[in-house]
Amino acid sequence: LNYNVSCILTLPPYQRQGYGRLLIDFSYLLSKMEGKIGSPEKPLSDLGLISYRNYWKDIILYYLINYPDREISFKAISEEMGIQSNDIVSTLQFLGMIKYWRGKHVILKKEHIIEDYLERTRRRPKDREISAEFLKWKPYEPSGKEKRQAEQIKKKQEERQKQR
């Protein structure tokens, strides 16, 4: 799987100040720059699930509000926002914004959830956001030697599994 992060830790004196969200957003920004769709390594802790679910909820609602004319599908949201489809589906299920109707999954736009999101974004401080335009980074590209070593390790692992 394409995990975009393995572990995020916000020390207690800095919790509830937006730093966890900042780190989550940064991990997805890096994944998008790599052209990957990411997800955190699972299982998530209880607080981790709450943090990620809040982040995913905000990103999905942002998409629904800012791209109303686009085809709304799990795949479209996933590709545009860099979030794996199963994380999108689980978040929409949690919010009660998904329904199976006439053989298809339908995304419901619940106005009270959207209004709550808009109010929270108005109150959210803007100083804890990362602007992609200022990020100067390129993904790590392993050398030929490192690629060969990785292939050898993978072969050995496959051989061990066949022996079992």
C-alpha positions, 0 to 999 in steps of 0.5 A, spaced: 500 500 500 501 507 499 502 509 506 504 516 506 505 516 513 507 511 518 506 515 525 505 522 527 506 525 534 504 531 537 506 533 544 501 534 549 503 541 550 501 542 542 495 538 542 489 541 540 492 547 536 492 544 529 499 541 529 497 534 528 492 537 522 498 540 519 502 534 519 497 530 516 496 535 510 503 536 509 503 528 508 498 528 503 501 534 500 508 530 499 504 524 496 500 528 491 507 531 489 509 524 488 503 523 484 501 518 489 494 517 492 496 516 500 493 513 506 496 512 513 499 506 516 493 502 519 491 501 525 490 508 527 490 509 534 483 512 537 486 519 537 489 518 530 482 516 527 479 522 530 484 526 527 484 523 520 477 522 519 476 530 521 481 531 516 478 527 510 471 530 512 474 537 511 477 535 504 471 531 502 467 537 504 471 542 500 471 538 494 463 537 494 463 545 495 468 547 490 467 543 485 460 542 484 460 541 477 464 535 476 462 528 476 462 526 484 465 519 485 470 516 489 475 515 484 474 523 482 475 525 489 481 520 490 485 522 484 484 530 485 485 530 493 490 524 494 486 520 499 485 513 498 477 511 496 476 506 502 478 512 507 473 516 503 468 511 503 469 510 511 468 517 512 462 518 508 459 512 512 461 515 518 457 522 516 451 518 514 453 521 507 452 515 503 446 511 501 446 505 496 440 507 491 438 503 485 444 499 485 449 505 486 452 508 491 450 515 492 453 521 495 448 525 499 450 533 500 447 534 507 446 541 508 447 542 516 454 538 515 456 543 510 454 549 514 458 546 520 464 545 515 464 552 512 463 555 519 469 551 522 473 554 516 472 561 517 474 560 525 480 556 523 487 560 523 490 561 517 497 561 520 498 553 520 497 551 513 502 549 508 502 552 501 504 548 495 507 553 491 512 554 496 514 547 497 521 545 494 521 538 494 522 532 489 521 525 491 527 520 493 529 517 487 533 510 489 540 509 485 541 503 480 544 499 486 539 500 491 534 498 486 538 492 485 538 490 492 531 491 493 529 486 488 534 481 491 531 482 498 524 481 494 526 475 491 529 472 497 522 474 501 518 471 495 522 464 496 522 464 503 514 464 502 514 459 497 518 454 502 512 455 507 
